[in-house]
Amino acid sequence: MHTHTFTHPILPERKVRTGFHWSALVFGTLWAFSEGLIAQGGRLAGVDAIAALLVTLDRNATPEVTVAATGLFFVKNVYCGIRASDWLEDALRQAGYRRIP
């Protein structure tokens, strides 16, 4: 697995692993907020809220709705794992970091 190194004139050097991020898969929204990805974390929290509302508002507790909510949560976390390195690299570039070739 490769890593990309980013430098900044003032801030410390950062390394970003490429490929799938298991921590983003497991922790999803919490991972995004912990990495400082506030906008992404907010969007992910919105998806979490929708999944929670699906389960909460289903008064009959039908299995189809529960499976749909769980599937939504799982797909969201898989998407996080796949896109994590791209999100981190974009955030570092916006903060003034440059990638070392």
C-alpha positions as CSV (number, residue, x, y, z in Angstrom):
1,M,0.0,0.0,0.0
2,H,1.4,3.3,-1.0
3,T,1.5,6.5,0.9
4,H,1.4,10.1,-0.3
5,T,3.4,12.7,1.6
6,F,2.2,16.2,1.9
7,T,4.2,19.2,3.1
8,H,3.2,22.7,4.3
9,P,5.5,25.7,4.9
10,I,4.3,26.0,8.5
11,L,2.3,23.0,9.5
12,P,3.8,19.5,10.1
13,E,4.2,16.9,7.3
14,R,1.2,14.6,6.7
15,K,1.1,11.1,5.1
16,V,-2.0,9.7,3.5
17,R,-2.4,6.0,2.7
18,T,-3.8,5.2,-0.7
19,G,-6.4,2.6,-1.2
20,F,-9.1,1.3,1.1
21,H,-9.3,2.8,4.7
22,W,-10.6,0.2,7.2
23,S,-10.9,2.8,9.9
24,A,-13.2,4.8,7.7
25,L,-15.3,1.7,7.1
26,V,-15.6,0.8,10.7
27,F,-16.1,4.3,12.2
28,G,-17.6,6.3,9.2
29,T,-18.9,9.6,10.5
30,L,-16.7,9.6,13.6
31,W,-13.6,9.0,11.4
32,A,-14.5,12.0,9.1
33,F,-14.9,14.4,12.1
34,S,-11.7,13.1,13.7
35,E,-9.8,13.9,10.5
36,G,-11.2,17.4,10.4
37,L,-13.5,16.7,7.4
38,I,-16.4,18.7,8.9
39,A,-18.4,19.0,5.7
40,Q,-18.1,15.3,4.9
41,G,-18.8,14.4,8.5
42,G,-22.0,16.5,8.4
43,R,-23.2,14.8,5.3
44,L,-22.5,11.4,6.7
45,A,-24.3,12.3,9.9
46,G,-27.3,13.2,7.8
47,V,-27.3,9.8,6.2
48,D,-26.9,8.2,9.7
49,A,-29.9,10.3,10.8
50,I,-32.0,9.1,7.9
51,A,-31.2,5.5,8.7
52,A,-32.1,6.1,12.4
53,L,-35.4,7.7,11.4
54,L,-36.3,4.8,9.2
55,V,-36.0,2.5,12.1
56,T,-37.5,4.8,14.7
57,L,-40.6,5.8,12.7
58,D,-41.4,2.3,11.6
59,R,-44.1,1.5,14.2
60,N,-44.7,-2.0,13.0
61,A,-41.0,-2.9,13.1
62,T,-41.1,-4.5,9.6
63,P,-38.0,-6.4,8.7
64,E,-37.8,-4.7,5.3
65,V,-37.4,-1.3,6.7
66,T,-34.8,-2.5,9.2
67,V,-32.9,-4.2,6.5
68,A,-33.1,-1.0,4.3
69,A,-31.8,1.2,7.2
70,T,-29.0,-1.2,8.0
71,G,-28.1,-1.5,4.3
72,L,-28.0,2.3,4.0
73,F,-25.7,2.6,7.0
74,F,-23.4,-0.2,5.7
75,V,-23.3,1.2,2.1
76,K,-22.4,4.6,3.6
77,N,-19.5,3.2,5.5
78,V,-18.2,1.2,2.5
79,Y,-18.3,4.4,0.5
80,C,-16.3,6.2,3.3
81,G,-13.7,3.4,3.2
82,I,-13.4,3.8,-0.6
83,R,-13.3,7.6,-0.8
84,A,-11.3,8.3,2.4
85,S,-7.9,9.0,0.9
86,D,-9.4,11.2,-1.8
87,W,-11.2,13.3,0.9
88,L,-8.1,13.6,3.0
89,E,-5.9,14.6,0.0
90,D,-8.4,17.2,-1.1
91,A,-8.7,18.7,2.4
92,L,-4.9,18.9,2.7
93,R,-4.6,20.7,-0.7
94,Q,-7.3,23.2,0.4
95,A,-5.3,23.8,3.6
96,G,-2.2,24.7,1.6
97,Y,-0.3,21.4,1.6
98,R,1.6,20.2,-1.5
99,R,2.1,16.6,-2.4
100,I,5.8,15.5,-2.7
101,P,6.3,13.5,-5.9
